[in-house]
Amino acid sequence: MNDHRAATCCFSGYRVEKMPFPANDTAAVSALCAALDRAVAHAASRGYTRFLSGMSTGFDLWAAEAVLRARERLPVALLCAVPFDQQADRFPPAWKRVFNHCLLTADRVYSLARAYHTGCYAARNRFMVESSSLLICYYDGRPGGTAQTVRMARQGGLDIVNLAERQLSLDL
């Protein structure tokens, strides 16, 4: 997939339970989804045609849905990087429906492991960063997988668009 790196953008952000607002805060979710729509459209205007989602609840799936909305009017593709085959088995039903819809309508699905293993999420994050030249993220300084992905992206020289608060720094 590295031959497509210049046209590939990946996403990283918090799972729904780590977002700074509850999932039932429709105004906050709508504002973030609108920001994702704008970010995807802007990336597409810069030549990005492939968008890679890690498929976790929250930011990843909202980003995947933004790509699907953009695909209705732009020549963009949704790529799904699933860290292991049973990733969505423990998702709440509403998130499982979103996950399954995104998988079924994706242009390409990468299943990176048959079963969960220690480090499978880090391997997924590394795969996405190494396959991309742009990261659209939601990072507000919290430790975890998003911080790790942002750090890898910086080390890999990716352009980074952070949809979290403008005053926050990407310094890790």
Secondary structure by P-SEA (a helix, b strand, c coil): cccccccbbbbbbbccccccccccaaaaaaaaaaaaaaaaaaaaaacccbbbbcccccaaaaaaaaaaaaaaccbbbbbbbcccccccccccaaaaaaaaaaaaacccccccccccccaaaaaaaaaaaaacccccccccccccaaaaaaaaaaaaccbbbbcccccccccc
